[in-house]
Every structure is written in structure tokens, then in C-alpha cells.
Amino acid sequence: MKKALAPLRVTGRMDRLRALLDSAADGAAVDGLLVTTPANIRWLTGFSGSAGLLLVTRDRAVLATDGRYRTQSAEQVAAAGVGSDLDIAIGGVPAQREALVGVATALGRLGLEADNVSWSAQRRWTETFDGVALVPTSGTVEGLRLVKDGAEVARMERAAAIADEALAAVLPLLSAAADGDLTEARFAAALDDAMRRGGAEESAFETIVASGQNSAKPHARPGDRRIRRGDPVVVDFGAVYDGYRSDMTRTFCVGTAPSGELADVFAVVGEAQRTGVDAVAPGVAAGSVDRACREVIAAAGWAERFEHGTGHGVGLDIHEGPSVGPGSAAILDVGTVVTVEPGVYLPGTGGVRVEDTLVVTEDGSRPLTQFPKEVAV
């Protein structure tokens, strides 16, 4: 049993948000922000409940949730170090909205998280906050989440270690799959179970296990296809620990080394991934990491078969900023966590993807995912 990590402290995060209010609405000021995105609420307060609203103004903050979370919200907020900076309002939807309105009536302009608020929700909020100008904001809290602190990285590293150990535990199932009794779905279920047994709260996303010709589908769902000797098998998965996620892909060849064109694909994707990892460093544009991977694959003649971005940020969400894709101008900074996951997919033959999650360091990067990259199992 691994030692539990110390509670994650979020002290000072709401003050960092307040410092952005003067330019949160496309460069214009707002007097407060209504935070409705669960991951943003958790990052700011430590509260992980499935229902909650957070109103942050220049001098106040109110977390509104229902009675299911009366004890949990108080415990989590206290453990996160928010303290007197936050009032908690408990009750049904009308009571929650009344608590928010009581604070918002003094505001001139209130920001809404436009990327998370539907058209109908916006109309309801307009009625709720009568007399307050509601304005769209985008990426305000998400921008603060781009750079992870040490406690966040530690949780992602723990999640990655759980995933590494789970794959090691179930990989012998693949090695014995030549008899054709193991399906993609059974292997995915075994891997998910191993992560839970190893301490994961849940899987970071729906585990991908794609074998044979299915491996040419980048996001194939595991099904009833039986895994056979000689199959390429793409395994893309991750674990969640204390809210934070890992993401890793390995592609194996069952029972033998790959041959022919497939062997070339394994070699090229492996080289592209190593090249991309080497390109991750502070001050580097994320688009240049994508370009580094893409150039290797293009030189091998498969430019059109690399049909997705090279990577993405990871944290409380499995996909968050920055995008590591063509033309991305996001600049990597120390503490940014990104994936590097080039792939080549040949319909009728199979596909290969290799992925690691990396944290940017002062002198380059450090992989959080550590599982070996041997191909034949």
C-alpha cells in the first residue's frame, strides 16, 4: 500500500483569479465570475462534488451546493486551506440561487464560463441575476490551471504509477492470447480492474484496446474481437488519483515481433515519439513539438496517416490546455503537463501509437508514465 499524499492545498488560487477579472471578458473587466465547470470549482476550492456553483467576486466567494454535500464540502474546503475566504451555501436549487443573487446584486458585470454554459442556461441566469449584465468569458480559470504545482504533479505521477503497475499485472494475458480466447473487451476490463485494485479512483477515460485491423482506428472501442498471434494491439488508458489523471499508450505485437510494413510503422512511430519527447522544453511552442513528430512520419511517407494532434494537456481533465497540435502557439512552461502521442494508422493492416505524459522541467521534461516500450509480448 503506497503512502497517501498530503492534502492538496489551493490557498491563493482565488486571489489569482481575482487578479484576472479586469480583463476576463475579451480584455474588458468583470466584477465577478460564476464558475460552473466542476474541474474549475475543484481547482479553486478543493470541493469535488458533482453539483456545485462558485461565485467569485473581488472581495467575496460563495460555494453553493445541495444537502448531499453538506459535510463533504466543509471537510474538503477546510483540508484545501481555503478557510474564511469562502462561504458555503447549502440547499435546494432555489436556495442556492438565492445565496448567489444576494452577492451578485451588487455587481455591475458578471462573467459566465461561455464554454460550459448552454444557451438555455444563459437565459435562466439572465432571469436569475436580473439587473446584472452577464458577459461571456473563456478559459479564465483554465489558463491558471495550465502550470501544475508540485502537489498536482505528485498526484499525476501517482496515477501514472498505478497505471504502469496495472498494465504490468495484466500484460501476461496478452502474451497468452495466441489461443484466441482473449477479447479486446476482456483485456480492457482486466486492466480497469487492476487499476482500481492498485488505488485508482476510476479510469481516466474509457480504456482503448484495439487489435488487428481495429488498431487502425485511433479511438476504437474495445469489443468482442479475439486477439490473435501476430496482432498489433493498441492499449490507451489512464488512472485517476485524487482527481488527477494519467494518460499512456503502448502498442504491442502478440507472440512475435512485427514484420513487413507493420514493422516499419512500429519503428517510425517509435522514432517520432522519441523526437517529440526530446522537443518538449520550457519556452518551446507546443506546435513545434507536433511538427517534430510529424516531420519524422512524413519523411517515411505516412504524413496522411497521422490524422490527429500530437498531444494535449492533462490534469483534472483528461484533455485540457495546451493543445499540442499543428500551429499551436501555446508556450510550454515549467510545470506544464502534456502528452506526446504520434501514431500511424493503415486501414486493413493496423495502427501504432505510443504515448507518454510528460511534465516540463527547467532543463527539458520528465516522463510521468514509465512503462517500457518493448513491442513483442
Summary of the structure (lengths in Angstrom):
residues: 377
radius of gyration: 22.8
end to end distance: 28.0
largest distance: 70.2
contacts: 1329
relative contact order: 0.11
helix: 39%
strand: 24%
